[in-house]
Amino acid sequence: MTIQPHTVTKPADASMDETGNMAPPSGRETNEGATDHAADTDEAAMRRPRAQRRAHRLALALGLTVVIGLCALIGWLEWRAHQSYQARQLRSLFLQVGRQGAVNLTTIDWQHADADVQRILNSATGTFYDDFSKRSQPFIDVVKQVHSKSEGTVTEAGLESSSDNDAQVLVAVSVKSSNTGAAEQDPRGWRMRISVHRAGNEVKVSNVEFVP
């Protein structure tokens, strides 16, 4: 009987060294794997800076938007505050002119009637100026003739209405008066509605009404 020698079949994709042991993968396979890994690492490394730059640009744009919005809000608030301040100043000026107009109208001394009347005209405008200027000389003559003297004191005043150029001021005045034919009288209370008008930088009395 003939004994057939035993044959060992090697896997097609494996190699053995001289001692019969499995040989490690070839250098080409190792290099290919290392190259693929290095490529993946490089690509990931490139993606990270791009993502960081994109996030940085987004944060910068968001920060600029917030700053611009805050600047716009601050500017608007400052403008509103300035407008409010100007409106308060104008109302205060209207009230002051109305009060002074009432004092001028009720404070007349026969010894300097011309100057007192001129002061009224200097603070007047519109129809009130036209009417009072026509009657001013006869009024001065009567005041001097009877030696009239009056002094007005504002006891209360307030704005009834106002706009950018016009306002109505309600004024309560206590008036002491005397003349040649009568002793000094007790103070009398008068109430006036004084209209004021702004023309340029000046505010003057434009109309006067006595109210009950």
C-alpha positions in Angstrom: 0.0 0.0 0.0 1.3 3.4 -1.0 1.1 6.3 1.5 0.3 9.7 -0.1 2.1 12.6 1.4 -0.1 15.1 3.3 -0.3 18.5 1.5 -1.0 21.7 3.4 -3.0 24.3 1.5 -2.1 28.0 2.3 -4.8 30.6 2.2 -4.5 32.6 -1.0 -4.2 35.9 0.8 -1.7 34.9 3.4 2.1 34.3 3.2 4.4 32.3 5.4 8.0 32.9 6.2 10.8 30.4 6.0 10.0 28.8 9.3 6.4 28.2 8.3 4.8 31.0 10.3 2.4 33.5 8.9 4.1 36.5 7.5 2.9 40.0 8.4 1.1 42.0 5.8 3.2 43.4 3.0 4.7 46.9 3.2 2.4 48.2 0.5 -0.8 47.3 2.5 0.6 48.9 5.6 1.5 52.1 3.7 -1.9 52.3 2.1 -3.6 52.0 5.5 -1.4 54.7 7.0 -2.0 56.9 4.1 -5.8 56.6 4.4 -5.6 57.4 8.1 -3.3 60.4 7.6 -5.7 61.7 4.9 -8.7 61.4 7.3 -6.7 63.2 10.0 -5.7 66.0 7.7 -9.3 66.4 6.4 -10.6 66.6 10.0 -7.9 69.0 10.9 -8.9 71.3 8.0 -12.5 71.1 8.9 -11.9 72.3 12.4 -10.3 75.7 11.5 -13.1 76.3 8.9 -15.8 75.6 11.5 -14.0 77.8 14.0 -13.6 80.6 11.5 -17.3 80.3 10.6 -18.3 80.4 14.3 -16.1 83.4 14.8 -17.6 85.3 11.9 -21.1 84.5 13.1 -20.3 85.7 16.7 -18.7 88.9 15.3 -21.7 89.6 13.1 -24.1 89.0 16.0 -22.0 91.3 18.2 -22.0 94.1 15.6 -25.8 93.7 15.2 -26.3 94.0 19.0 -24.0 97.1 19.2 -25.8 98.8 16.3 -29.1 98.1 17.8 -28.0 99.5 21.2 -26.6 102.6 19.6 -29.9 103.2 17.7 -31.9 102.7 20.9 -29.7 105.1 22.9 -29.9 107.7 20.1 -33.7 107.4 20.0 -33.9 107.7 23.8 -31.6 110.7 23.8 -33.7 112.3 21.1 -36.9 111.7 23.0 -35.4 113.1 26.2 -34.2 116.2 24.3 -37.7 116.6 22.7 -39.3 116.2 26.1 -36.9 118.7 27.7 -37.6 121.3 24.9 -41.4 120.8 25.3 -41.1 121.4 29.1 -38.9 124.5 28.5 -41.4 125.9 26.0 -44.4 125.3 28.4 -42.5 127.0 31.2 -41.8 130.0 28.9 -45.4 130.2 27.9 -46.5 130.2 31.5 -43.8 132.8 32.4 -44.9 135.2 29.6 -48.6 134.8 30.6 -47.8 135.6 34.3 -45.7 138.6 33.4 -48.3 139.9 31.0 -50.9 139.8 33.7 -48.5 141.8 36.0 -47.8 144.3 33.3 -51.5 144.9 32.7 -52.3 145.4 36.3 -49.3 147.4 37.5 -49.6 151.0 36.3 -48.3 154.1 38.2 -49.4 157.5 37.0 -45.9 158.9 37.7 -44.4 156.7 35.0 -47.4 155.7 33.0 -45.6 156.1 29.6 -43.0 153.6 30.6 -45.5 151.2 32.0 -47.6 151.3 28.9 -44.6 150.9 26.7 -43.6 147.8 28.6 -47.1 146.4 27.8 -46.6 147.1 24.1 -43.1 145.6 24.1 -44.5 142.3 25.3 -47.5 142.3 23.0 -48.1 141.1 19.4 -51.0 140.4 17.0 -54.4 141.8 17.5 -53.7 142.7 21.2 -50.8 144.9 20.1 -52.9 146.6 17.5 -55.8 147.3 19.8 -53.8 148.4 22.8 -51.5 150.7 20.8 -54.5 152.6 19.4 -55.9 153.1 22.9 -52.6 153.6 24.8 -52.4 157.4 24.7 -56.0 158.1 25.9 -55.3 155.5 28.6 -52.1 157.3 29.7 -53.9 160.6 29.8 -56.7 159.2 32.1 -54.2 157.5 34.4 -52.2 160.8 34.8 -55.3 162.9 35.3 -56.7 160.9 38.2 -53.3 160.0 39.6 -54.2 156.3 39.3 -51.9 153.7 40.8 -52.4 149.9 40.7 -50.2 147.0 41.6 -51.0 143.4 40.6 -49.7 140.2 42.2 -50.2 136.8 40.6 -51.8 134.4 43.0 -52.2 131.4 40.7 -51.4 130.6 37.1 -51.5 127.5 34.8 -51.5 126.5 31.2 -55.0 125.9 29.8 -53.7 124.6 26.5 -50.5 124.8 24.4 -49.1 123.8 21.1 -45.7 124.4 19.4 -46.3 128.2 18.9 -49.4 129.1 20.9 -50.8 128.7 24.4 -53.5 130.0 26.7 -52.6 130.8 30.2 -55.2 131.2 33.0 -54.0 133.7 35.6 -55.5 134.8 38.9 -54.3 138.3 40.0 -54.8 140.2 43.2 -54.9 144.0 42.4 -54.4 146.9 44.8 -55.4 150.3 43.4 -55.8 153.9 44.4 -56.4 157.3 42.8 -56.9 160.9 43.8 -60.7 160.7 44.4 -60.6 157.6 46.6 -58.5 156.1 49.3 -56.5 152.9 48.8 -59.0 150.1 48.1 -59.0 146.6 49.3 -57.3 144.1 46.9 -59.6 142.8 44.2 -59.2 139.4 42.5 -59.2 139.3 38.7 -59.0 136.2 36.5 -57.6 136.5 33.0 -57.1 134.2 30.0 -54.0 135.4 28.3 -53.1 134.0 24.9 -49.4 133.9 24.0 -47.7 133.4 20.7 -44.2 132.4 19.8 -42.6 134.1 16.8 -39.0 133.0 16.3 -37.2 133.2 19.6 -39.8 135.5 21.2 -43.0 134.8 23.0 -45.5 137.6 23.4 -49.0 138.3 24.6 -51.5 138.0 21.6 -54.8 138.4 23.4 -56.3 139.1 26.8 -59.8 138.1 28.1 -61.3 138.6 31.5 -63.1 135.5 32.8 -65.5 135.2 35.8 
